Amino acid sequence: MAVLNKIRQRSVFLIVIIALALFSFVLADLIRNGGAISQKSQNTIATINGNDIDRTAFAQKVEAASRSFGTNGSSIQAVNYVWNQEVREVLFDEQFEELGIQVGEDEVNILVQESLANNPTFQNEAGVFDKAKLQEYVANVKATSPEAYQQWLDYEASVSKGAKEEAYLNMIKAGV
């Protein structure tokens, strides 16, 4: 009974201690996550080797992957596909930077020409790839449709990335 009586006498003191303990937990969590004002933790899905993956960009990529899969794929498959692509991209980019692997503009142009060689849009009357038609097409797209031109730039970037990956994998094969 004496213990309960002492607790009743110091109830205000105990309430203050409990309130400070709860406040310190909340404050520690705010400091750890960058504060309540910071939206960084809410907009970042994950961090791979120090590179943050933005939530909106990831969602857009998942949406594009879902469209490309069509009715054959589920949303889980699209998320897994995009996640694996993100991890692969980060890891390859680190290796490219570490090893100094670069692809020149001329090499990208050659690869683009090789990939579009059978497209009738870029062939002359003899059925041979015409570089002038490609340049005309790119200039036309740039002038008329910024969205289509951005797709063209993304295509060139993917060709460049593919060339870097091929060079890296060839280096590994040669080493083995």
Legacy VTK file of the C-alpha trace (Angstrom):
# vtk DataFile Version 3.0
C-alpha trace
ASCII
DATASET POLYDATA
POINTS 176 float
0.000 0.000 0.000
2.834 2.358 0.782
4.243 1.960 -2.725
0.895 2.816 -4.330
0.587 5.830 -2.126
4.047 7.091 -3.188
3.126 6.586 -6.866
-0.057 8.610 -6.358
1.913 11.404 -4.732
4.379 11.607 -7.636
1.899 11.025 -10.471
2.667 14.337 -12.193
6.368 13.477 -12.178
5.686 10.028 -13.683
3.400 11.481 -16.371
6.103 13.963 -17.370
8.730 11.187 -17.599
6.441 8.981 -19.726
5.588 11.932 -22.014
9.290 12.760 -22.474
10.068 9.129 -23.321
7.313 9.024 -25.966
8.401 12.375 -27.378
12.011 11.172 -27.632
10.899 8.123 -29.679
8.970 10.334 -32.098
11.818 12.838 -32.314
14.396 10.096 -32.975
12.258 8.716 -35.825
11.879 12.172 -37.386
15.616 12.782 -37.256
16.398 9.346 -38.721
14.012 9.816 -41.692
15.094 13.339 -42.558
12.368 15.207 -40.731
8.658 15.616 -41.228
9.174 18.273 -43.895
11.446 16.087 -46.025
9.651 14.187 -48.772
12.780 12.273 -49.776
11.921 9.208 -47.742
8.396 9.161 -49.165
9.536 9.516 -52.789
12.314 6.931 -52.628
11.381 3.289 -53.063
14.844 1.883 -52.491
18.522 2.726 -52.531
20.883 0.545 -54.549
24.558 1.175 -53.797
23.807 4.771 -52.876
21.520 5.450 -55.871
17.944 6.319 -54.926
15.086 4.947 -57.012
12.316 7.513 -57.345
8.764 6.299 -56.745
7.150 8.138 -59.660
9.801 7.115 -62.189
9.556 3.516 -61.002
5.754 3.592 -61.286
5.985 4.981 -64.843
8.400 2.228 -65.824
6.117 -0.408 -64.288
3.171 1.033 -66.223
5.151 0.914 -69.472
6.228 -2.660 -68.753
2.624 -3.655 -68.021
1.541 -2.203 -71.370
4.323 -4.013 -73.197
3.414 -7.318 -71.513
-0.221 -6.823 -72.475
-2.745 -9.268 -71.095
-0.112 -11.999 -70.817
1.621 -10.500 -67.788
0.543 -9.577 -64.297
1.418 -6.431 -62.408
3.742 -8.455 -60.149
5.696 -9.609 -63.204
5.965 -6.014 -64.413
7.212 -4.824 -61.012
9.764 -7.647 -60.824
10.928 -6.955 -64.378
11.395 -3.228 -63.722
13.112 -3.910 -60.391
15.572 -6.314 -62.023
16.232 -3.749 -64.771
16.892 -1.019 -62.197
19.318 -3.194 -60.239
21.052 -4.283 -63.443
21.330 -0.691 -64.670
22.840 0.586 -61.420
25.340 -2.264 -61.191
26.372 -2.032 -64.843
26.722 1.756 -64.670
29.050 1.430 -61.682
31.179 -1.098 -63.553
31.244 1.063 -66.704
32.432 4.024 -64.662
35.002 1.989 -62.750
36.436 0.412 -65.895
36.087 3.530 -68.044
33.902 1.838 -70.672
32.514 4.388 -73.081
30.776 4.248 -76.425
31.458 6.982 -78.933
28.855 8.761 -81.019
30.225 7.188 -84.201
29.824 3.688 -82.775
26.248 4.465 -81.702
25.482 5.771 -85.183
26.878 2.600 -86.755
24.806 0.414 -84.420
21.662 2.436 -85.137
22.293 2.119 -88.863
22.773 -1.646 -88.523
19.569 -2.036 -86.551
17.556 0.076 -89.024
19.169 -1.288 -92.192
16.157 -3.476 -93.064
13.574 -0.782 -92.363
12.106 0.375 -95.708
11.678 3.919 -94.359
15.449 4.379 -94.393
16.244 2.632 -97.682
16.814 4.265 -101.038
15.380 3.065 -104.359
18.004 0.323 -104.622
16.964 -1.121 -101.238
20.172 -0.023 -99.503
20.270 1.876 -96.228
20.470 5.621 -96.858
22.075 7.704 -94.128
20.542 10.887 -95.549
17.028 9.469 -95.086
17.811 8.683 -91.455
19.092 12.211 -90.861
16.042 13.646 -92.622
13.737 11.498 -90.484
15.431 12.589 -87.235
15.328 16.275 -88.263
11.652 15.943 -89.180
10.777 14.252 -85.885
12.741 16.862 -83.946
10.878 19.689 -85.658
7.375 18.223 -85.503
7.051 16.109 -82.361
9.081 16.632 -79.199
7.613 13.443 -77.720
8.678 11.333 -80.706
12.102 12.987 -80.672
12.462 12.091 -76.988
11.615 8.488 -77.912
14.333 8.645 -80.563
16.849 9.908 -77.994
15.788 7.129 -75.615
16.308 4.617 -78.432
19.822 5.949 -79.074
20.549 5.806 -75.328
19.394 2.189 -75.168
21.596 1.312 -78.163
24.529 2.988 -76.407
23.816 1.140 -73.173
23.555 -2.140 -75.084
26.945 -1.493 -76.692
28.508 -0.809 -73.287
26.994 -3.990 -71.865
28.259 -5.983 -74.832
31.767 -4.556 -74.433
31.711 -5.342 -70.700
30.464 -8.896 -71.206
33.049 -9.446 -73.962
35.742 -8.343 -71.520
34.479 -10.887 -69.005
34.417 -13.646 -71.635
37.945 -12.794 -72.696
39.080 -12.886 -69.075
37.559 -16.286 -68.468
LINES 1 177
176 0 1 2 3 4 5 6 7 8 9 10 11 12 13 14 15 16 17 18 19 20 21 22 23 24 25 26 27 28 29 30 31 32 33 34 35 36 37 38 39 40 41 42 43 44 45 46 47 48 49 50 51 52 53 54 55 56 57 58 59 60 61 62 63 64 65 66 67 68 69 70 71 72 73 74 75 76 77 78 79 80 81 82 83 84 85 86 87 88 89 90 91 92 93 94 95 96 97 98 99 100 101 102 103 104 105 106 107 108 109 110 111 112 113 114 115 116 117 118 119 120 121 122 123 124 125 126 127 128 129 130 131 132 133 134 135 136 137 138 139 140 141 142 143 144 145 146 147 148 149 150 151 152 153 154 155 156 157 158 159 160 161 162 163 164 165 166 167 168 169 170 171 172 173 174 175
